[in-house]
Amino acid sequence: MVANRSRPVAALIGDPDQIQRVYGDAGRDRLASFTDLRPGVVTGDPAAGLAGVRWAFSTWGMPRLEADTLARLPDLEVLFYAAGTVKGFAGPMLDRGVRVVSAWKANGRPVAEFSLAQILLASKNYFGNSRSIAGPWDRGGGPPVGPGVWDTPVALLGFGAVGRMTAELLGHFRFDVRVVDPFVDDAVLDAHGARRIGMEEAFASCEVVSNHLPDLPSLRHALTRDLFASMRPGATFLNTGRGAQVDEEGLVGVLRERPDLTALLDVTAPEPPVAGSPLYDLPNAHLSSHIAGSLGREVRRLSETVLDEAEALLGGGALQHEIHAAMLDTMA
């Protein structure tokens, strides 16, 4: 059977379990409705499995295709990646002229929602309040409470896709949103009701500091002991970004000295923390197992995003989630 040129030859590549989890039967059926989709999932030699394929679809578990492999795939035009960061594999593809589409913004949506939930709780000092309750308390002067949600200063470290979505969600409440990002335009900040401040001011002045910095080697341990020590009484640090950006030893030291502070850590370095890490035992350090991003049924948003992109491209439309080489330096 000769493939219809208007229906690109397509294939799924990567971990079959992840492919099924993210695309599901419905997603695969939808893909097959507008492409000549090859059966199964490419798991072996990608040069053989993707031979003749124009559009490849993947998710977590996408293998890195080096230049020699890509040279054997002259028909490959686009990779649609139904997950977040593409930094681990996109470089050689972009160098070869293969377009890369990622659902990284869609994957950032639940991170922003998770951040909003934590910021709302932190504004009430829920975490400090809860851990201080060991028995009945006096309603007139009991456990510590926060400032509430009214002109409460919140710092967002980094104003990429997740930072901006978090600001949009915070805009439904009365927060004083402040942003640490030397590169974002003032007009973008104005559009999100935020203002620019420096890193030191963010930690010293805000009730909640939420990390959304890009994943760059230059930012390793950028969040120092001195910054944590400068936080105002009862403040909260939230990390859904990257654990390596935190000076963990410094953070632990400050949390020991300042039981009034709270750290909400969805990411650490390494992940999980090593056995015996003080983070497991510190009462004011709250760990979660990297759950801010897409999980459960949320992952279907990722496949829907790339399938929408593929259908738009087939119809002559512009891609909304295409990755360009310059973006790799600033992506999370």
C-alpha positions as CSV (number, residue, x, y, z in Angstrom):
1,M,0.0,0.0,0.0
2,V,1.4,3.4,-1.0
3,A,1.2,6.1,1.8
4,N,-0.9,9.1,1.0
5,R,1.5,12.1,1.0
6,S,-1.2,14.3,2.5
7,R,-1.3,11.9,5.4
8,P,2.3,11.9,6.8
9,V,3.8,8.5,7.8
10,A,4.0,8.6,11.6
11,A,5.4,6.5,14.4
12,L,5.5,6.4,18.1
13,I,8.9,6.1,19.7
14,G,10.1,5.6,23.3
15,D,8.9,3.7,26.3
16,P,5.8,1.7,25.4
17,D,4.4,2.0,28.9
18,Q,4.9,5.8,28.9
19,I,3.4,6.1,25.4
20,Q,0.3,4.2,26.5
21,R,0.0,6.3,29.7
22,V,0.3,9.6,28.0
23,Y,-1.5,8.9,24.6
24,G,-3.8,6.1,25.6
25,D,-6.0,4.3,23.1
26,A,-8.0,7.4,22.3
27,G,-4.9,9.5,21.5
28,R,-3.4,6.7,19.3
29,D,-6.7,6.4,17.5
30,R,-6.8,10.1,17.0
31,L,-3.3,10.1,15.6
32,A,-4.2,7.3,13.2
33,S,-7.1,9.3,12.0
34,F,-5.0,11.9,10.2
35,T,-1.6,10.1,9.7
36,D,-0.4,6.8,8.3
37,L,0.5,5.6,11.8
38,R,2.8,2.6,11.9
39,P,1.7,-0.1,14.4
40,G,3.4,-0.5,17.8
41,V,6.1,1.6,19.3
42,V,9.7,2.0,18.1
43,T,11.9,0.6,20.8
44,G,14.9,-0.8,19.0
45,D,17.3,0.8,16.4
46,P,15.7,4.2,15.7
47,A,17.3,4.4,12.3
48,A,15.5,1.3,11.3
49,G,12.3,1.9,13.2
50,L,11.9,5.5,11.9
51,A,13.0,4.8,8.3
52,G,10.5,6.6,6.0
53,V,8.8,8.3,8.9
54,R,8.0,12.0,8.6
55,W,6.5,12.7,11.9
56,A,7.6,11.0,15.2
57,F,5.6,11.2,18.4
58,S,7.0,10.5,21.9
59,T,6.9,11.4,25.6
60,W,9.0,10.6,28.6
61,G,11.6,8.0,27.6
62,M,12.4,9.6,24.2
63,P,15.9,8.4,23.2
64,R,18.6,10.8,22.1
65,L,19.2,10.5,18.3
66,E,22.7,11.5,17.5
67,A,23.8,13.0,14.2
68,D,24.9,9.7,12.6
69,T,21.4,8.3,13.3
70,L,19.6,11.4,12.0
71,A,21.7,11.3,8.8
72,R,20.0,7.9,8.1
73,L,16.6,9.5,8.5
74,P,16.2,12.0,5.7
75,D,12.4,11.8,5.8
76,L,12.1,12.8,9.4
77,E,10.6,16.3,9.6
78,V,9.1,16.8,13.0
79,L,9.2,15.3,16.5
80,F,6.1,15.9,18.6
81,Y,7.1,15.5,22.3
82,A,4.2,15.0,24.7
83,A,6.1,16.0,27.9
84,G,8.2,18.8,29.2
85,T,11.8,19.7,28.7
86,V,13.6,18.6,25.5
87,K,17.1,19.6,26.6
88,G,18.3,16.1,26.8
89,F,17.8,15.2,23.1
90,A,16.7,18.2,21.0
91,G,20.1,19.7,20.1
92,P,21.1,17.2,17.4
93,M,17.6,17.2,15.9
94,L,17.5,21.0,15.6
95,D,21.0,21.0,14.2
96,R,19.8,18.6,11.5
97,G,16.8,20.7,10.7
98,V,14.2,18.4,12.4
99,R,11.5,20.6,14.0
100,V,10.7,19.8,17.6
101,V,7.4,20.5,19.2
102,S,7.0,20.1,23.0
103,A,4.1,20.2,25.4
104,W,6.3,21.9,28.0
105,K,3.9,24.8,28.5
106,A,1.0,22.4,29.0
107,N,3.2,20.4,31.4
108,G,3.8,23.7,33.3
109,R,0.1,24.3,33.9
110,P,-0.2,21.8,36.8
111,V,3.1,23.1,38.2
112,A,1.5,26.6,38.3
113,E,-1.7,25.2,39.9
114,F,0.4,23.3,42.5
115,S,2.3,26.5,43.2
116,L,-0.9,28.5,43.6
117,A,-2.2,26.0,46.1
118,Q,1.0,26.0,48.2
119,I,1.2,29.8,48.1
120,L,-2.4,30.1,49.3
121,L,-1.7,27.8,52.2
122,A,1.6,29.5,53.0
123,S,-0.1,32.9,53.1
124,K,-2.2,31.5,56.0
125,N,1.0,30.0,57.5
126,Y,-0.9,26.7,57.3
127,F,2.3,24.6,57.6
128,G,3.8,26.5,60.6
129,N,0.4,26.6,62.2
130,S,-0.3,22.9,61.8
131,R,3.1,21.7,63.1
132,S,2.8,24.0,66.2
133,I,-0.5,22.3,67.3
134,A,0.2,19.6,69.9
135,G,-2.9,20.0,72.0
136,P,-5.8,22.5,72.8
137,W,-4.9,26.1,72.2
138,D,-6.1,29.5,73.3
139,R,-8.3,31.1,70.6
140,G,-7.0,34.5,71.8
141,G,-3.3,33.9,71.2
142,G,-2.7,30.4,69.8
143,P,-0.5,28.9,67.1
144,P,1.1,31.3,64.6
145,V,-0.9,32.5,61.6
146,G,0.1,34.2,58.4
147,P,-0.8,37.5,56.9
148,G,-3.6,36.1,54.8
149,V,-4.3,36.8,51.1
150,W,-4.4,40.6,51.0
151,D,-1.6,42.6,49.4
152,T,0.7,39.7,50.5
153,P,4.1,40.0,48.9
154,V,5.0,36.9,46.9
155,A,8.3,36.5,44.9
156,L,8.5,34.5,41.8
157,L,12.1,33.6,40.9
158,G,12.2,33.4,37.1
159,F,9.4,34.4,34.8
160,G,9.3,31.8,32.1
161,A,6.2,29.9,31.2
162,V,5.5,28.4,34.6
163,G,6.3,31.7,36.4
164,R,3.9,33.6,34.1
165,M,1.1,31.0,34.5
166,T,1.6,31.2,38.3
167,A,1.3,35.0,38.2
168,E,-1.9,34.7,36.1
169,L,-3.4,32.4,38.7
170,L,-2.3,34.6,41.6
171,G,-4.0,37.5,39.7
172,H,-7.4,36.0,40.8
173,F,-6.4,37.0,44.4
174,R,-5.0,40.1,45.9
175,F,-1.3,39.4,46.0
176,D,1.6,41.7,45.6
177,V,3.5,39.7,42.9
178,R,7.2,40.5,42.6
179,V,9.5,38.9,40.0
180,V,13.2,38.2,39.9
181,D,14.2,38.0,36.3
182,P,16.7,40.4,34.7
183,F,15.7,39.4,31.1
184,V,11.9,39.7,31.0
185,D,10.5,42.9,29.4
186,D,8.8,45.4,31.6
187,A,5.7,45.2,29.4
188,V,5.4,41.5,30.2
189,L,5.6,42.2,33.9
190,D,3.0,44.9,33.6
191,A,0.7,42.6,31.7
192,H,0.8,40.2,34.6
193,G,0.4,42.8,37.3
194,A,3.9,42.1,38.6
195,R,7.0,44.3,39.3
196,R,10.7,43.5,39.1
197,I,12.9,43.2,42.2
198,G,16.3,41.8,43.0
199,M,17.1,38.4,44.5
200,E,18.1,39.8,47.9
201,E,15.0,41.9,48.2
202,A,12.8,39.0,47.2
203,F,14.0,36.8,50.1
204,A,14.1,39.7,52.6
205,S,10.7,41.2,51.9
206,C,8.3,38.5,50.7
207,E,6.1,36.1,52.7
208,V,6.5,33.4,50.0
209,V,9.4,32.9,47.7
210,S,8.6,30.4,44.8
211,N,11.4,29.1,42.6
212,H,10.9,28.9,38.9
213,L,14.5,29.6,37.7
214,P,15.6,28.0,34.4
215,D,17.8,24.9,34.6
216,L,21.2,26.5,33.9
217,P,24.7,25.4,35.2
218,S,25.3,29.0,36.2
219,L,22.4,28.9,38.7
220,R,23.7,25.9,40.6
221,H,23.5,26.8,44.3
222,A,22.4,30.3,43.4
223,L,19.9,30.2,46.3
224,T,22.4,30.5,49.2
225,R,22.4,30.2,53.0
226,D,22.5,34.0,53.3
227,L,19.4,34.4,51.2
228,F,17.5,31.9,53.3
229,A,18.7,33.5,56.6
230,S,17.4,36.9,55.4
231,M,13.8,35.7,55.1
232,R,11.2,37.5,57.1
233,P,9.6,35.8,60.2
234,G,7.2,33.0,59.3
235,A,8.1,33.1,55.6
236,T,7.9,30.1,53.2
237,F,10.3,28.9,50.4
238,L,8.6,26.8,47.7
239,N,10.7,24.9,45.2
240,T,9.1,23.3,42.1
241,G,12.0,24.3,39.9
242,R,15.3,22.5,40.3
243,G,16.9,21.1,43.4
244,A,20.4,21.9,42.3
245,Q,19.7,25.6,42.5
246,V,19.5,25.4,46.3
247,D,22.5,25.3,48.6
248,E,21.0,22.4,50.5
249,E,23.5,22.5,53.3
250,G,22.8,26.2,53.8
251,L,19.1,25.7,53.7
252,V,19.2,22.9,56.3
253,G,21.3,25.1,58.6
254,V,18.9,28.0,58.4
255,L,15.9,25.7,58.9
256,R,17.5,24.4,62.1
257,E,18.2,27.9,63.3
258,R,14.8,29.3,62.2
259,P,11.9,27.0,63.1
260,D,9.6,29.8,62.1
261,L,10.5,29.3,58.4
262,T,9.0,26.7,56.1
263,A,10.5,25.0,53.1
264,L,8.2,23.2,50.7
265,L,10.4,21.1,48.5
266,D,8.9,19.2,45.5
267,V,12.4,18.9,44.0
268,T,15.8,18.2,45.5
269,A,19.3,17.3,44.4
270,P,19.7,14.4,44.3
271,E,16.1,13.3,44.0
272,P,15.1,11.7,46.4
273,P,17.5,13.1,49.0
274,V,20.2,10.6,50.1
275,A,19.4,8.3,53.0
276,G,20.0,10.1,56.3
277,S,19.4,13.5,54.8
278,P,18.3,16.0,57.5
279,L,15.5,17.0,55.1
280,Y,13.6,13.8,56.1
281,D,13.6,14.8,59.8
282,L,13.4,18.6,59.9
283,P,9.8,19.5,61.0
284,N,9.8,22.7,58.9
285,A,11.0,20.9,55.7
286,H,8.1,19.4,53.8
287,L,9.1,17.0,51.0
288,S,6.9,15.8,48.1
289,S,8.1,13.4,45.4
290,H,8.1,15.7,42.4
291,I,4.4,15.7,42.0
292,A,3.9,19.3,40.8
293,G,4.1,18.4,37.1
294,S,1.6,16.4,35.1
295,L,0.5,13.1,36.8
296,G,-2.5,10.8,36.7
297,R,-5.1,11.9,34.2
298,E,-3.3,15.3,33.8
299,V,-0.8,13.6,31.3
300,R,-3.5,13.4,28.7
301,R,-3.3,17.2,28.4
302,L,0.2,16.7,27.0
303,S,-0.8,14.3,24.2
304,E,-3.8,16.5,23.3
305,T,-1.4,19.4,23.0
306,V,0.9,17.8,20.5
307,L,-2.0,16.2,18.6
308,D,-3.6,19.6,18.3
309,E,-0.3,20.9,17.0
310,A,0.0,18.1,14.5
311,E,-3.5,18.6,13.1
312,A,-2.8,22.3,12.8
313,L,0.4,21.7,10.9
314,L,-1.3,19.3,8.6
315,G,-3.9,21.9,7.8
316,G,-1.3,24.6,7.0
317,G,-1.5,26.3,10.4
318,A,1.4,27.7,12.4
319,L,2.9,25.7,15.3
320,Q,2.3,27.3,18.7
321,H,4.7,25.1,20.8
322,E,7.8,24.8,18.5
323,I,11.2,24.7,20.2
324,H,14.1,26.7,18.7
325,A,17.7,26.2,19.5
326,A,18.0,29.5,21.4
327,M,15.3,28.4,23.8
328,L,17.3,25.5,25.1
329,D,19.5,27.9,27.1
330,T,16.7,29.2,29.2
331,M,14.2,26.4,29.5
332,A,13.6,24.7,32.8
